[in-house]
Amino acid sequence: MKIAGGLARGIVLKNVKNGRLRPATGYLREAIFSSLGDCVIGSRFLDLFAGTGSYGLEALSRGANSGIFVENSREIAVVLEGNLAAVYRSMGVANGGCVWIRDALRVRTEEKFDLIFIDPPYDLSRAHGDEILARGLSFLQKSERSRLIFEVPADVHLKIPNGVRLLRRVGGSGRNSPAAVIYA
């Protein structure tokens, strides 16, 4: 898995070899970031269920100012911190991201973010997707450029809360194939 665009394009991201992660595919990330366009530049993001950090790291490479990665596994967070350092080295800039080792369902912050990436395990999306979406939306900055991206299995359709617009659904053709839903 590699960073697909921006200053750190081509940087290989390390993964944990325990089989617990399902990293976002390059195809899906490309489609998402093509849809986001200039919303990424200068943004501050929150990457919930960060895993290897592919969404947030892609955002940094493409011009996001800073962000927070939330991952509950210390083992995976160590790999994520290494990926973050490699991306910053490649970009030749100081670190602008941090990793919180916390449960994404229980994270608390008063901060608001321009971009929110949510990529939970698929069984969690199926069981608690609407709750996770509502929680993520509570962290979203209310602006024209703000977006929430939720990766779900293609067969999951979340209930869209009042005042939220579904902008695009990308990918997904089979039960476990990934689809990304972009909200504003």
N, C-alpha and C positions, 0 to 999 in steps of 0.2 A: 504494500500500500504506500502510495506516494502523495505528496502535496501536488495538486494538479495545476495551480496557477499562482501568479503573483511573484514576489521577490524570492520566496523559498521553493519555487517550483522544482520538482524532481527530488526533493529531500525524501528519503525513505523513512517511514515511521516504523518504529519497533512495536512489536505486539507481544502479549503474554502467551506463552505456549501451553496454557492450561485448558484451552478449549471453551472457556467461559465467555469470551468476547465474540461479538459479531460486528466487526468494523463496518462502517458505512462504505459502500462501494464507490469507486472512483466515478463511475457513470452517474450515480445518483448525486454525489457531491457536485459534479460539473453542472448538472441540470439545475440544482438548487442555486448555486452561485451565479449561474447565468441569469436566473430569474431575479436574484437579489440586486444584481448590477451595482450601481453606485451607493446603495443603502449600506454597503459594507464599509466604505471609506470613511474613516474618522469615527467609527462606531465603538461602543462598549458592549461586550457580549457576555452572556451567561451560557455555559455549556453544561447542561444537566445530564447525568448518566454519561460522563465524558469518555470513559474507557481510555483508548489511546489518544484521544483528543483531536481526532481528525477534523471535526467540524470547526472547532475553535481555532485550531492551528491553521486551517485553510483560510479562515477569516483574517487572522493576523497577517498571513502571507499576502492577502489581497487588500490590505490597508486598514484593518481595524486598529484602533489605538491601544485597546487593552481589553482584558476579560478575566473571567473567573471560570475555572474548570471544577466541577463538583463530581467526585468519584468516591465511593465508600470503601473500596478495597485498597489497603495500603500497598499490596503487591503491585496492583495495576497503577496506582498513583506514582510509584517509583518509575515505572516505564514512561508514564505520561510526562513526568518532570524531565526525564531524559529527552523525550521528543520535543518538549518546549524549548529546552536549551539548544538542541540541534537546529531548530527553526530560527531562533534568534541569532545564533552564530552565523547561519547562512545569510540572514538578512543584514547582518552587521549592525544591529541595534541593541540597545539595552533591553532587559527583560521588562515586559509590560503585562505579563499575565501571572496569575497565581493559581495554585491547586489547593482546594479545600477537600480534606478527607472527611466527608460527611455523607449521610444518607440523603439523597436528592429529594425524597418525599418529605423530609423533615427540616431541610435547610431553611434558615431564617435570615433575612436581610431587609433593611429598609431601602437599599439601593434599587434603582431602576435601570433597565438595560434597553439598548436600541435593538439588539438581536438576541433571541433566545433559541438555543438549539436543544431539542429534547429527543433522546434516542435510547429509551429504556429497553430492557429485555422484552421480547415480544409477548411472553406470557403475562408480564406486568401491564403492557399496553392493552391486552385483551381484558384483563380483570379490572384495571383502574384507569383506563385511558382518559375518561372524561374528568376525573379528579386530577390527574396529572396535568391535563391541559389547563384546567381552571387555576391550578397552582402556578404554572408557568406564566399564564396571562397576568397574574397578580404582580409579577416582577417586570412586566413590560412597560417601558416608557411610552407615554401617550403622545406620539408624534406621527407625522405623515410618513416618515422613513422607517418607523419601527416595524419589526417583523418577528413572528414566532414560527419556527420550523419544527415540526414534530414528525419523526420517522416512525412509521407503524407498518405492520404487515398489511398487505394489500386488501385483505378481507375485513379490516377494522375501519369503521366509519364513526368518527367521534361526533358527539352532539355539539353544535356550534353555539356558544353562549350569545345572548343578546348583545348587540353593539360590536360584535366581532365579524369580520368579513373573511370568507375563504377566498384567497387569491388564486391558488393553483394547487393541483394535485399532480405529482410527478412520479412516474414509474409505477411498478406494481402490476403484475398480471396473474400471479398465482397466490395461493393461501399464504405462503411464507416468503413471497418475494417482497422486497422493500418498496414502500411508497412514502414519499415525503409530502406533507400537507403544509402549505404556507398560509399563515393567517396574518391579518393586520388589524 
